[in-house]
Every structure is written in C-alpha cells, then in structure tokens.
Amino acid sequence: MTALDSTAPISRGKLMWQMTRPHTLTATFVPVILGTVMALFETSIHWGLFLAMMAAGLCLQIATNLFNEYYDFKKGLDTAESVGIGGGIVRHGLQPSMVLSVALILYVIAGFIGIYIAASTSFWLIAIGVVGMAVGYFYTGGPLPIAYTPFGELFAGVFMGIGFILIAYYLQTLEVTMWAFLLSFPFGILVGAINMSNNIRDIQEDTIGGRKTLPILLGRERAITGLAIAFIVSYVWIVALVVLQIVTPWALLVLLAVPKSITAIKSFRLGKTKPMMMGPAMKSTALTNTFVGILLTIGLFIEWLL
C-alpha cells in the first residue's frame, strides 16, 4: 500500500489510480517483456499474443491489488489512521463496493483476453488462467486468505514472477524449456521480495489484524536478513548461469542493480527507528526487481543480436 500524503480532497479517478498501486505494476510488464525476449532465441514474435498477455497480466494484478484493498478494509485492517492507500476508502469517501466492482470487471476483461490467447495457442491455458485468478482473489478473500499465512511471498513469486515469464515464453514458442525456467527463477525470487517488503512494513498492523505473515513469524530483523538473502541468491543464480555458459556474460548487466538492493536493506534497518525510511526501502526493493528484469532483458537481447 502506498501512502497518501494528506487528507485533502482527491478526485475519484485519481484515487482509483492510486488504489491500483501503479508502482508495483512493473511486476507484470517486466516479466512479460523478459519472457517474450527469451522467446526470440526460438522464434519470431507474435505481437498480438504479446499485447494480449500484457493486458491480461495487468488486469489480473490490478484486480488483485483492488481485492486486497477491499478485503483489508472490510476486515478492519484499514482505518482512517492507516498509512497505506487502503485508508483512502474511509478518508476520501470512495465506496468499497466500487473498488470491488472494478476488480470484478477487470477479471471479466482478463477472462475474455484469456479466451483469445487460449484459442490461439492451447486451451490448457484456460485452466492455468482460472487458477491464477483464484489465487488473486483468495490472496485476501475467502475464509483463509493467503495474505494471512506465511505463503504470500511464495505465491507471488511463483505466479507473478516465474509464471508470467514462462507463460509469455510459451505463447511465442508453444513450449517451456529448462533454459526458460532457469532464467525465470531469480526474477520469481525478486517478485516475492516485493511482497516481503510490504509485509515487513506492515508487521505492526498485520499483527493486530491477526495475520501470520512470514515477517511476523521471523521477526523484523530476521525478515530483513531474509530479504537480503533473497537479493543475494538472485544475483548469485544469474552469475552461476553465466559461469555454466547457459547465458553469455551480457547477463551480468544485472549486477548494476546491486546498489539498489543495498539501499533497500539499509533503509529497512534504519526504518526501525526512522519510520520515514520505510518508503525509500520499499521503493528500492521494487526498483531492484525492475532493474534486474530490464537489465537481464537487455543482456539477452544483445546476446540475440550478436
């Protein structure tokens, strides 16, 4: 949840835009672009399927974010004192029913796009899409929301990280190779890291709300250490792929993102006594994810050109 800076009047359209958590949407378009560039090594690009995958992925992620805001409000986690955007429902008069309706409309749109994608490739993708939509809804909805368990990071990493990359790759090649999986794995870890950064920030409110997130179970300091380990594993994984000659040294461009990872960890540690550092910490985590995805994409594209 991104913070609203004031209680001043705000337009409904702008508030709804903020409710989508636009700073997190790179977790959709970066893996879709990465998976598509990976497919260049096997085939030419079908741009219609690329755009359809991008649109469906964005619809699903935004809908999931809106479900999150709606159910956090309904379950009392978001109040007028909340530091996140969810508090905007009560502070700015946005109707919860409107948030839920927009989320459901986005699911319908994603469903129609999914039918086009399946008709162009494989109808097995409909089943995969239904599972993905169910995970998005049950992340905060249902009797036992995923967000209330220690598995939020795992589901985010698998479905939005690894899953989006492999589906984008499959749409172009009609296959999923071990090479594609190995390249998708570190990005999946980093998508999970974004989820963990949100949960680290929300430890206090989530504890009050009865959640049992991974950072709550680990404790703040160990959760931050876990986040640092996630960053390290991602970089080491890509370096290992280069050493094993699975990809060329151009993939090492991802190491340019290391300073952002360091900034994220330092900011989270400072956040214990300086809450204002939590914002920069989360931003640096998201930028790590974005930079790694973009830099890996650039490295692969250069490799393909050469």
Helices and strands as residue ranges (DSSP letters): H 12-19, G 22-24, H 26-39, H 47-74, G 85-87, H 88-91, H 96-120, H 124-138, G 146-148, H 152-155, I 156-163, H 164-173, H 178-201, H 203-208, H 214-218, H 220-243, G 249-257, H 258-270, G 275-277, H 278-305
